[in-house]
Amino acid sequence: MGSRPALVGIVAIPEAGLATLSGIFDVLNSLSWLSGREGIPRDPPFEVLLLGEAAGPVRLASGVTLPLHGAAMGQPCDMIIVPSLFVRDSGWQTGRYPRLARWLTERHAAGATICSACSGLFLIAETGLFDGVDATVHWPYARMFSAQFPAVRVHPDRALIVAGPRGELVSSGASTSWHDLVLYLIGREAGPTAAQAVCKVFALQRHVDGLAPFMIFDPPRNHGDAVIEAAQAWLDTHASVAFPVREMASRSGLSERGFSRRFQVATGHAPLDYVQRLRVEQAKRRLERTDEPVEQVAWTVGYEDPSAFRRLFQRIAGINPGQYRRQFAQPVAQHRI
């Protein structure tokens, strides 16, 4: 951005959560008080403003009232970040913030970088800037988001996506993947050494394995096909049986081909893929909550060959069973006398 710091606007609206917003604000601002340390430039690369549709203050979804630096409209921001938003089950209410949407569009046309953290993509998607573009969003919201904004190509298993012809459309995925977002922005504006230094100071976590390890398999069940719903319910407690797809088709009274086609339409998954994902999900729970050997976990969920199970687990979860257990096993409290 030349000799002046990049002007960063963080959008604060009533749906925003405090944790992501304040985390991004603090880390980007930290370069001013870390100035001069090894790897940190002496001239702060960012000037960060908290901006709302009006001048504020604004009461966030967390219940905290936040003072703002002003209204967004008219601010010539070089970067705009929309942080995590709490979205109800009924979906994102479009059209609530027309001035913000217009400002986002205008700043993008002027060359600004537009960023979403977690579910902040809902507000940005109203502008159409991400239509036909790859993006990521907090995985529990992915199905809802795709239903509302089908033109956006969402990849909830990815922690960070940089897209657009100028790399000016940036999205980060679930919750604390805002770490990946701020480290990317710091690296881009102040260099990789600065990003590394900030990463160490704050013990920020890059999600180098993506977000697949964190995702829970949650297939649709309200599709209206009673036959497939019954098959799904049976599979919940019988996924480990031999030849479960054949058994489901037999129970349905359909041919195996007809059942598979109908199952795919209803759930979005081929029956075998569904079974594999359900078995891996069950394996995750055992890895988290027991100390059973991986071979025992594999056998319990339906696999006699531990090597085949490990390959499948790696493909679906993004990491191997041992790594998963180390990351997600329930911690045991250590008591000292």
N, C-alpha and C positions, 0 to 999 in steps of 0.2 A: 504494500500500500504506500510505497514511497517512504518519506521521512516521518510522516505522521502515523500515530497508532491507528489500527483498524477500529472503526466504531462498531461495536457489537450491541445489538438490541435483543434482550431476552424478553419474550412476550409473557406478561403476567395477566391472566384472566381468571375468573372465579372457578373454572374447572381445573386449574393447574394445581399440582401437588407441590408441597414445599421442598421435599428432599432433593429432587432432581434440579429444580430451579435454583435453589440455594447452593447446591454442589457445583453446578456449572459456573455460577456467579463467583463463588469463592476461588475456584481453581484458576479461572481466567484472570481474576484480579490478583492472584498470588504472584504473578510475574513482576508486579511493581515492588512488592516488599522482598522478593527474592533477587531483585536486580543486583547484578554484579557478582553473584555466586557463580561457581564454575558451570558453564553451559548456559547461563541465563543472561540475555542481553541487558545492557545498562538502561536502554530506553525501552520502557514497557511497550509491547507490541499491540496491546488492546486497551481500549477505553470501553467499559461495559456499562450499559444503561438498562434499568428495569422499566419496561414500557407497557402501557395498557391501551385499551381502545380510548379511554379517557385518561385524564391526568392522575386519577387515583385519589386516595389509596384504594386497594382492592382486597377483599376478603377471599382467600384461597380455599380450595376444597378441603384442605387440612384444618380449616378453622382459624388460621392465622391471618391477621390483617397486615398487609405489606405496603409500606410507602413506596411510591414510584418516582422515577426521575421525570416522568411526563407522559404525554400521549404519543403514540407511535407516529401518527400521521404528521408528515413534514420532517421527520428525523431522517437524515441522509445516511442510514446505516450501511456499512459494507458487508456485514454479516447479520443475519437474523436467526435466532434460535427459538423454536416453539418447544417448551419442555413437556414433560409428561402431563397428560390430561386424564381426569377421571371421567370415564364414559359409561353411562348407564346401559343396562341390558337392552333397552329399547333402541339404542344406537345414538350416534352423534346428531345433535340438532343443528342442521345446516342453516345458514342465513342469520345466525345470532350476531355475528361480528363482521358486518359488511365493510366497515372502514378498515379493519385489520386486513381483511382479504384483499381489498383494493391496494392497500399499502404494500403488502407482500408482492403483489403483481407488479406494481410500479417500481419497487426497489430491484426486483429481479431483472426487469427491463433495463434498469440503469447499471446493471452489472454486479449486484449484490449476490452473495452466497446465501442460500436459504437452507436452513437445517432443521430437522425434527429430531427430538429425543423421545424414544419410546412411543407413546400414543399421540404425541404432538402432530403426527402426520395427518390426523383427522382434520384439523383446522387448515393446514396447508393444502390438502387435497381439494378443498373447495375451490381453489384458484384454478385448478386444471394444470398447474405447472408440472405435476408428476404423472400426468396422463401418458401412457406408453413408455413409462420410465421404470426401471427397477428401483425398489425401495424396501425397507424393512420396518416392521412395527412390532410392538409388544405381542408375543405369540397368542395370549388369550383373546386378543382383540382381532386376530387376523381374519377369521371367518366373517365377523361382523363388518370389518373394514372392506373386505372384498365385495360383500353384498352391497355396500353403499357406494363404493368407488371402484367398480370393476375394471376401469381403464388403467388402474395402477397395478403394476406387476409386483406383488408383495412376496418377500422371502423371509418369513419370521425366524428361520433358523440362522440367519446371518446377523452378526453383531453390528456391522457398519457397511454401508453402501455409499459410494461416491459416484454420482451419475450426472447426466447432462452434458452438453457439448463442451462446456468449460469446466466440468467437474464442480459445478455450482449448486448442485442439488445433493444434499448430504443427509442421510438418515441413519439413526442408530436404533437398535432393537430394544429388547426387554430391559426395563428398570436400570440397573447400574451399568448397562452398556453405554450410558452417557460418558463413562470413563474413556471408552474408545473414541467417542466424538471429540471430547476436549483435547485429548492427546493428539488426535489427527490435526485439529485446528492449530494447536500450538506448534506442532512439527511443521505445518505448512507455512505459518507466518514467522516463526522464530527459529526454525531449524530442528532437526532430530535430536541434537544434543540437549536443547532446552526441554523438549518433550520428555526425554529420558530422565532429566533431572527432576522435573515436576512429578513424574511417575513415581520416583523413589521417595520424594519428600512426603507425598500424600499416600503412599502405598496403594496407588491406583492399580486396578486389575484389568489388563487387556484380555479380552475373550478370544484368545488365539485359536481355540477349538470351535469357535462359533457358539450358537445358542442351542444347538440340538441337545446337548446334555441336560439342559434345564427344562426342555419342553415335555409336557405330559400329553400322551395320546388321548385325544378327546374327540372321537368321531361323532358325526351328527346322528341323532336318534329321533328327531322330530320331523322326519322326511315323509311320514304318512303311509309308508308301506308296511302293513302289519306283519306280513310274512318275513320281511327282512328284520324288522324290530324283534320278532320272536327268535330269529337266528342269532342276532346280536346278544340277546339276553341269555340264550343257551351258551353261547361262546364265552360269556363272562366267567362262567364256572367250569367250562370244559375245554378251554383252549389247549390244554396239554395232551388231550387224547390223540391217538394216532389217526391220521387222515381226517382232520376236522372239517375240511371243505366238503369232502365226500359225504360225511355224516350230516352236515347242515343241509346239503342239497337233498339227501334222502328224506330228512325230516320235513322239508318244505313241500314235498310232493312234486317238485319241478325237476326237469332234467338238469344235469350238472352245468351244461352250457347256458340254459335259460336262467338258472339260479345265479350263476356268475355274472351274467349280463345285468340282471335285476339288482344284484348286490352292489355292483359298480355304480350304477345310476343313483342308488339310494345313498350310499355312504361316501362315494368318491374314491373308493379303494377297491382293487381286485380282492377277492376273498383271501387268497394266500398272503398278499401283502398285509391285509388287515390282521390275519392270524399272527403273522410274524411281529407286527408292531405291538399287538396285545401281549404276546409272550414276552417281548423285551420289556414292556412296561411292568409286567408282573415280576420279571427278573430284577428290575431296578428296585422294587420294594423290598425284595429279599436281600439284595446287596446293601441296601440302606439300613435294614432293621435286624439282620442276622449276621453271624460270623461263619455261615456255611461256606465251604469251599466252592469255587466257581463251578467245578464239575458237578457238584450236588445241585447248585442253582439251575444249571443247564438241564439236568435230568428232570428236576421238579417241574419246569415250565414246558417240557416236551422235547428236549433234544438229547439224544444218546451220544452224539459226537461233540465233545467240548470245543474242539477246534472250529467246527462249523458254527457253533453257538457264538464263539468269540468274534468270528468274522461278521456274522449277522449283527451282533450287538454293536460292533464298531461302525458298521455301515449306517445303522439307524440312529444310534446315540451320539456318534461323532467321536467317541473315545472308547477304550476297551473296558471290560468289566472291572479290572483291578483299579484303573484310574477313576472310574465312576465311584467305586466304593471309597477310595481315599478322599474324594471330593465331597461326597454326600452322606457318608455313614453318620449315624447319630453320634454326636460327641459324648464321651463319658466324662462326667465331672470328676476332677481330681481333688481329693480332700487331703489337707495336710494338718497334722496335729502340732 
